[in-house]
């Protein structure tokens, strides 16, 4: 089986990078549709329009509807067609980025991704997550290619609520464990066409994890003060580029499947993707029989930066057996990435792992100083 490495064609990061978007866009098209949420458009819309205009690029803007559903993707594609757009700019958080990337895929157009938070590793991947209208996970949409350009303005990231940066760390912390699982099992990674990852991917996933442990708390505290520091730059890169490369090329495993299961419980809907993934990592470690020292290391990191380590912190203080069985059954559905493990996985095993991870989390909280 051959090995493969997928990545975005161009990655730009730094404070004030948004002002240079026109210099990168002019290489891709001359009629851009910017897709973003209301807040993202208010923050970046004028700067993007000005930078594009300086390069002679026409620009339209369209408000993202809030859920990356098939209906919303179709609506946005129709809007791009009506404008005659030959370039998509996907602006904002993970959902609007997923929708914008899906539009570029449907219309076979280049796309520039401009995240306004570092909450997920969605910006760099050739993957869009499609949800139902009610926000429940529906399916993955595998795209023709990775984004043509990802541009991250760290000043914009630092002005966003710190909870988004923290959620991005929750998504990123999964990388080393999930890619490690996929490497051990030797199973083909659907995210990159059934190929296996290169050694570079495993090294990047380890670098991502080490960066999180080293700089995570510093970055969170800096962003709480709207500051850009070397730690912030490091964590933004870890959350966006390193996690994106690790996730897409290394593969997902149990953590993301358990996240998908958690989305079926209405109580968790206001929790961010990375917050649910972080708990999924802990459940994955239990499921795989990892040593307690590994579980405690991840718990310490999550607790230190403010990520959930037990069900109560996902708005599930007293879930029923039926609730957790529903999560487990969804997590092991056919096609879910949990089956990348090196052993057969059943719903009963996942249910036990979730309850055990919750108990370990509550025990950790109980024994924390103070």
C-alpha positions as CSV (number, residue, x, y, z in Angstrom):
1,X,0.0,0.0,0.0
2,X,1.4,3.4,-1.0
3,X,1.8,6.4,1.3
4,X,0.4,9.9,0.8
5,X,0.5,13.3,2.3
6,X,-2.3,15.8,1.6
7,X,-2.0,19.5,2.4
8,X,-3.3,22.9,1.5
9,X,-1.3,24.6,-1.3
10,X,-0.5,27.7,0.6
11,X,-0.6,28.5,4.4
12,X,-0.2,32.1,5.7
13,X,-0.3,33.0,9.4
14,X,0.5,36.2,11.3
15,X,-1.0,39.3,12.8
16,X,-2.5,41.5,10.1
17,X,-2.4,38.8,7.4
18,X,-6.0,39.6,6.4
19,X,-4.8,42.8,4.7
20,X,-2.7,40.8,2.2
21,X,-5.5,38.4,1.1
22,X,-5.8,40.2,-2.3
23,X,-2.2,39.3,-3.1
24,X,-3.0,35.6,-2.7
25,X,-6.5,35.8,-4.2
26,X,-5.3,37.3,-7.5
27,X,-3.5,34.1,-8.3
28,X,-6.8,32.2,-8.1
29,X,-9.6,34.3,-9.6
30,X,-11.1,37.7,-10.2
31,X,-14.7,37.4,-8.9
32,X,-14.9,36.2,-5.3
33,X,-17.9,35.3,-3.1
34,X,-17.2,35.7,0.6
35,X,-19.3,33.3,2.7
36,X,-19.3,33.9,6.4
37,X,-21.4,34.4,9.5
38,X,-22.6,37.8,10.7
39,X,-19.8,38.3,13.2
40,X,-17.1,37.2,10.9
41,X,-18.3,39.5,8.1
42,X,-18.5,42.4,10.5
43,X,-14.9,41.7,11.7
44,X,-13.2,41.0,8.4
45,X,-15.6,41.8,5.5
46,X,-14.4,45.3,4.9
47,X,-10.7,44.5,5.1
48,X,-11.2,41.6,2.6
49,X,-13.2,43.7,0.2
50,X,-10.6,46.5,0.3
51,X,-7.7,44.1,-0.2
52,X,-9.4,42.3,-3.1
53,X,-10.4,45.7,-4.7
54,X,-6.7,46.8,-4.6
55,X,-6.0,43.8,-6.9
56,X,-9.0,44.4,-9.2
57,X,-11.0,41.5,-7.8
58,X,-14.8,41.8,-7.7
59,X,-16.3,40.7,-4.4
60,X,-19.8,39.7,-3.2
61,X,-20.7,38.7,0.4
62,X,-23.3,36.1,1.5
63,X,-24.4,35.5,5.1
64,X,-24.0,31.9,6.2
65,X,-27.2,30.4,7.6
66,X,-25.6,28.8,10.6
67,X,-25.7,25.0,9.9
68,X,-23.5,23.3,7.2
69,X,-26.5,21.3,5.9
70,X,-27.1,20.0,2.4
71,X,-29.8,22.6,2.0
72,X,-27.5,25.5,3.0
73,X,-24.7,24.3,0.8
74,X,-27.1,24.2,-2.2
75,X,-28.4,27.7,-1.4
76,X,-24.8,29.1,-1.3
77,X,-23.8,27.3,-4.5
78,X,-26.8,28.9,-6.2
79,X,-25.8,32.3,-4.9
80,X,-22.2,31.8,-6.2
81,X,-23.5,30.7,-9.6
82,X,-25.8,33.8,-9.9
83,X,-22.8,36.1,-9.1
84,X,-20.6,34.4,-11.7
85,X,-18.0,33.8,-8.9
86,X,-14.8,32.0,-9.9
87,X,-13.4,32.0,-6.4
88,X,-14.9,31.2,-3.0
89,X,-13.6,32.7,0.3
90,X,-14.8,30.7,3.3
91,X,-14.7,33.0,6.3
92,X,-15.5,32.4,10.0
93,X,-15.7,29.3,12.2
94,X,-15.8,25.6,11.4
95,X,-19.4,25.4,10.1
96,X,-19.1,28.3,7.7
97,X,-15.7,27.0,6.5
98,X,-17.2,23.6,5.9
99,X,-20.0,25.1,3.9
100,X,-17.7,27.3,1.9
101,X,-15.4,24.4,1.1
102,X,-18.4,22.3,0.1
103,X,-19.6,25.0,-2.3
104,X,-16.1,25.2,-3.9
105,X,-16.3,21.4,-4.3
106,X,-19.8,21.4,-5.9
107,X,-18.8,24.2,-8.3
108,X,-15.2,23.0,-8.9
109,X,-13.8,26.4,-7.9
110,X,-10.7,27.4,-5.9
111,X,-11.3,28.3,-2.3
112,X,-9.4,30.5,0.3
113,X,-10.2,29.7,3.9
114,X,-10.0,32.5,6.4
115,X,-10.8,31.2,10.0
116,X,-11.7,33.9,12.5
117,X,-11.2,31.4,15.4
118,X,-8.8,28.6,15.9
119,X,-11.6,26.3,17.2
120,X,-11.1,23.3,14.8
121,X,-8.7,21.9,12.3
122,X,-11.3,22.3,9.5
123,X,-9.5,25.0,7.6
124,X,-6.8,22.9,6.0
125,X,-8.6,19.7,5.2
126,X,-10.2,18.3,2.0
127,X,-13.2,17.4,4.1
128,X,-16.5,19.1,5.0
129,X,-18.8,17.9,7.8
130,X,-22.4,17.9,6.8
131,X,-25.1,18.2,9.5
132,X,-28.9,17.8,9.5
133,X,-30.9,21.0,9.8
134,X,-31.2,20.3,13.6
135,X,-27.4,20.2,14.0
136,X,-27.0,16.4,14.3
137,X,-24.1,14.9,12.3
138,X,-25.1,13.5,9.0
139,X,-22.0,12.6,6.9
140,X,-18.5,13.5,5.8
141,X,-18.2,15.1,2.3
142,X,-14.8,14.2,0.8
143,X,-13.6,17.0,-1.4
144,X,-11.6,17.0,-4.7
145,X,-8.7,18.7,-3.1
146,X,-7.5,20.7,-0.1
147,X,-8.0,24.4,0.1
148,X,-5.9,26.4,-2.3
149,X,-5.0,28.8,0.4
150,X,-5.5,29.1,4.2
151,X,-4.9,32.5,5.7
152,X,-4.9,33.0,9.4
153,X,-4.7,36.4,11.0
154,X,-3.6,35.8,14.6
155,X,-4.7,39.3,15.6
156,X,-8.3,38.3,14.6
157,X,-7.9,35.0,16.5
158,X,-6.7,36.9,19.6
159,X,-9.8,39.1,19.5
160,X,-12.1,36.2,19.5
161,X,-13.3,34.6,22.8
162,X,-10.7,32.4,24.3
163,X,-13.1,29.5,24.5
164,X,-12.7,29.0,20.8
165,X,-8.9,28.7,21.0
166,X,-9.4,26.2,23.9
167,X,-11.9,24.2,21.8
168,X,-9.4,24.0,19.0
169,X,-6.9,22.5,21.5
170,X,-9.5,19.9,22.3
171,X,-9.8,19.0,18.6
172,X,-6.0,19.0,18.2
173,X,-5.2,16.9,21.2
174,X,-7.0,14.0,19.4
175,X,-4.5,13.9,16.6
176,X,-1.6,12.0,18.2
177,X,-3.9,9.4,19.7
178,X,-6.1,8.9,16.7
179,X,-3.3,8.8,14.1
180,X,-1.4,6.5,16.4
181,X,-4.4,4.1,16.5
182,X,-4.7,4.2,12.7
183,X,-0.9,3.6,12.3
184,X,-1.1,0.6,14.7
185,X,-4.1,-1.0,13.0
186,X,-2.7,-0.5,9.5
187,X,-6.2,0.1,8.2
188,X,-6.6,2.4,5.2
189,X,-7.5,6.0,5.9
190,X,-10.7,7.0,4.0
191,X,-9.8,10.7,4.4
192,X,-6.9,10.3,1.9
193,X,-8.3,7.9,-0.5
194,X,-7.5,4.6,1.3
195,X,-3.8,5.3,1.5
196,X,-1.6,5.1,4.6
197,X,0.2,8.1,6.2
198,X,3.8,9.1,5.8
199,X,6.3,9.2,8.6
200,X,6.1,13.0,8.4
201,X,2.4,12.8,9.5
202,X,3.2,10.9,12.6
203,X,6.0,13.3,13.5
204,X,3.6,16.3,12.9
205,X,1.0,14.7,15.1
206,X,3.6,14.3,17.9
207,X,4.8,17.9,17.4
208,X,1.2,19.1,17.6
209,X,0.7,17.3,20.9
210,X,3.9,18.5,22.4
211,X,3.1,22.1,21.4
212,X,-0.3,21.9,23.1
213,X,1.3,20.7,26.3
214,X,4.0,23.3,26.2
215,X,2.1,26.4,25.1
216,X,-1.6,25.7,25.6
217,X,-2.1,27.5,29.0
218,X,0.1,30.4,28.0
219,X,-1.8,30.9,24.8
220,X,-5.2,30.8,26.6
221,X,-4.2,33.4,29.1
222,X,-2.8,35.7,26.4
223,X,-5.9,35.5,24.3
224,X,-8.1,36.2,27.3
225,X,-6.2,39.6,27.2
226,X,-6.5,39.8,23.4
227,X,-2.8,39.5,23.0
228,X,-0.7,37.9,20.3
229,X,2.4,36.2,21.8
230,X,4.8,33.5,20.6
231,X,2.6,31.0,22.5
232,X,-0.5,32.2,20.7
233,X,1.2,31.8,17.3
234,X,2.4,28.3,18.3
235,X,-1.1,27.2,19.4
236,X,-2.9,28.7,16.4
237,X,-0.5,26.8,14.2
238,X,-1.0,23.6,16.2
239,X,-4.8,23.9,16.1
240,X,-5.0,24.8,12.5
241,X,-2.1,23.5,10.4
242,X,-0.5,20.7,12.5
243,X,-3.8,19.3,13.7
244,X,-5.3,19.6,10.2
245,X,-2.4,17.6,8.6
246,X,-2.4,15.1,11.4
247,X,-6.2,14.6,11.3
248,X,-6.6,14.3,7.6
249,X,-3.5,12.3,6.8
250,X,-3.3,10.3,10.1
251,X,-6.9,9.5,10.3
252,X,-9.7,9.6,12.9
253,X,-10.5,6.9,15.3
254,X,-12.8,6.6,18.4
255,X,-12.6,10.2,19.7
256,X,-14.4,11.7,16.7
257,X,-16.9,8.9,16.5
258,X,-17.8,9.5,20.2
259,X,-18.1,13.2,19.4
260,X,-20.6,12.3,16.7
261,X,-22.6,10.2,19.1
262,X,-22.6,13.0,21.7
263,X,-24.2,15.3,19.1
264,X,-27.4,13.2,19.3
265,X,-28.0,14.4,22.8
266,X,-29.7,17.8,22.8
267,X,-28.0,18.8,26.1
268,X,-24.6,18.8,24.4
269,X,-25.6,21.0,21.4
270,X,-24.2,24.3,22.9
271,X,-20.8,22.6,23.5
272,X,-18.2,23.2,20.8
273,X,-16.9,20.5,18.6
274,X,-13.5,20.4,20.2
275,X,-15.0,20.2,23.7
276,X,-16.8,17.0,22.8
277,X,-13.8,15.6,21.0
278,X,-11.6,16.2,24.1
279,X,-13.9,14.0,26.2
280,X,-13.9,11.5,23.2
281,X,-10.2,11.3,23.5
282,X,-10.4,10.3,27.1
283,X,-13.0,7.7,26.3
284,X,-10.8,6.4,23.4
285,X,-7.9,6.0,25.8
286,X,-10.0,3.9,28.1
287,X,-11.5,1.9,25.2
288,X,-8.0,1.0,23.9
289,X,-6.7,0.1,27.4
290,X,-4.1,2.8,27.5
291,X,-2.0,3.2,30.7
292,X,-3.4,5.4,33.4
293,X,-0.4,7.7,33.1
294,X,-1.5,8.6,29.5
295,X,-5.1,9.2,30.7
296,X,-3.9,11.4,33.5
297,X,-1.6,13.4,31.2
298,X,-4.5,14.2,28.9
299,X,-6.8,15.0,31.8
300,X,-4.2,17.3,33.3
301,X,-3.9,19.2,30.0
302,X,-7.6,19.4,29.5
303,X,-8.3,20.5,33.1
304,X,-5.5,23.1,32.9
305,X,-6.9,24.9,29.8
306,X,-10.6,24.4,30.6
307,X,-11.7,21.4,28.5
308,X,-14.3,18.9,29.7
309,X,-13.0,15.7,31.4
310,X,-16.4,14.3,32.6
311,X,-19.9,14.2,31.4
312,X,-21.2,16.9,33.7
313,X,-18.9,19.3,31.9
314,X,-20.7,18.5,28.7
315,X,-24.1,19.4,30.2
316,X,-24.7,15.8,31.1
317,X,-24.6,15.8,35.0
318,X,-26.9,12.7,35.3
319,X,-27.3,11.0,31.9
320,X,-29.5,7.9,31.7
321,X,-28.2,4.5,30.6
322,X,-30.3,5.0,27.5
323,X,-28.6,8.3,26.7
324,X,-25.1,6.8,26.8
325,X,-26.2,3.7,25.0
326,X,-27.5,6.0,22.2
327,X,-24.2,7.8,22.0
328,X,-22.4,4.4,21.9
329,X,-24.6,3.0,19.2
330,X,-24.2,6.1,17.0
331,X,-20.4,6.0,17.5
332,X,-20.2,2.4,16.2
333,X,-22.5,2.9,13.2
334,X,-21.2,1.5,9.9
335,X,-18.6,3.8,8.3
336,X,-17.7,5.5,11.6
337,X,-14.0,6.0,12.2
338,X,-14.0,4.2,15.5
339,X,-13.6,1.0,13.4
340,X,-10.0,2.1,12.6
341,X,-9.0,0.5,15.8
342,X,-6.9,-2.7,15.8
343,X,-9.7,-4.8,17.4
344,X,-13.5,-5.1,16.8
345,X,-15.5,-2.5,18.7
346,X,-19.1,-2.9,19.9
347,X,-21.6,-0.4,21.4
348,X,-21.3,-2.2,24.8
349,X,-17.5,-1.6,24.8
350,X,-17.9,2.1,23.9
351,X,-20.7,2.5,26.5
352,X,-18.4,1.1,29.2
353,X,-15.5,3.3,28.1
354,X,-17.7,6.5,28.3
355,X,-18.8,5.6,31.8
356,X,-15.3,4.8,32.9
357,X,-13.8,8.0,31.4
358,X,-16.5,9.9,33.2
359,X,-15.7,8.2,36.5
360,X,-12.0,8.9,36.0
361,X,-12.7,12.5,35.2
362,X,-14.8,13.0,38.4
363,X,-12.1,11.3,40.4
364,X,-9.5,13.7,38.9
365,X,-11.6,16.7,39.8
366,X,-12.2,15.5,43.3
367,X,-8.5,15.0,43.9
368,X,-7.3,18.3,42.4
369,X,-5.7,20.7,44.9
370,X,-8.3,23.3,45.9
